[in-house]
Amino acid sequence: MLPGLRDEDKGELTIRRPNGQQCRVKALHLEISDPDVVSGVNKYSAMDSGEKQAKGALRLGVLALRQTAGDLDAAAIRNVAQNMLADLGRC
């Protein structure tokens, strides 16, 4: 992991990428018990892009939550979903 400034209260880290851009990073440890989710994670974890796919799925879930709260329109969620499906087609 790149060196950065820690925000211990939130478990987050601010890093500076090689291009100079700063971004927030949050490490998660997840225990999953839903059979569908476990199956999906196992399927994509076997691929080189397993972590990328899990991050995309998490992003899609967050966008869906935002949409249900009225913070986001359906077109934005559809766009992210289409990009994820295109990425899956390349695996």
N, C-alpha and C positions, 0 to 999 in steps of 0.2 A: 504494500500500500504506500502511496505517496505521503511524504511528511506534510503535516498541516496543523491547524489550530483546532483543538477539541472543544466541544460544548458538552461537558459531562452531563448536564441536566437533561439533554435531549438525546444523548448517545450519538451525536453527529460529529462530523469532522469536515472542516473547510480545507479543501486542497487547491493547489495551483497546478493546473495541467501544464505540460511542456510548452503549449502555445501561449501561456500566460493567463489563460482564463481561469477564474476562480469558480468553484462549484461546491455544493454541499453534498456530502456522502453520508449515508446512514447504513450501517451494517445490521442485518436482521438474522435472528436465529428463529426458524419456524418449526413448529411441531404440527404436522398435518395428519388429521384422522379421517377426513372425508374420502371415501373410496375412489370417487371419480377424480378428485384432485391428486391423490396419491398415484393413481394409475397414469394420469397425464404427466406428472412430474417425473415419474420413473421412465416413461417413454421418451421424453425430450432430454432427460439428463444423460441418456446413453449417447446422444448426439454431441458433437463438438459445441453446438450452439445452445445447449441446455440452459445455461445461466441466462443467456440473451433472451431465450424464449420465456423463461420464468419472469424476467424483468418486464418483458412486453406484456405478459398476461397480468401482472400486478398493475402496470400502468393502465391497461384497459379497464381493470376493475375499479381503480381510483377514478377514472374518467366516468365510468358508469355511475358511481356514487355521486359525483359532482352533478351529473345530468339529472339524477333523481331529486337532487336538492335545488334544481333549477339554475345551476351555475354554468351549465354547458349545453350546447345544442346537440342533437342527434347526429348531425353531419360530422362533427368533430370526432365522435366515437366511431362512426362508420369509417372515417378516414384511417384512424389508428388500427381498427380491425382489419381493414383491407391491406394495410402495410404489413401487419403480422402474418396474414394469410400468404402474402407474396413471399415473405421471408421463409415461411414453412415450405413453400414450393421449391425453394432453392436448397433446402437441406437434403 
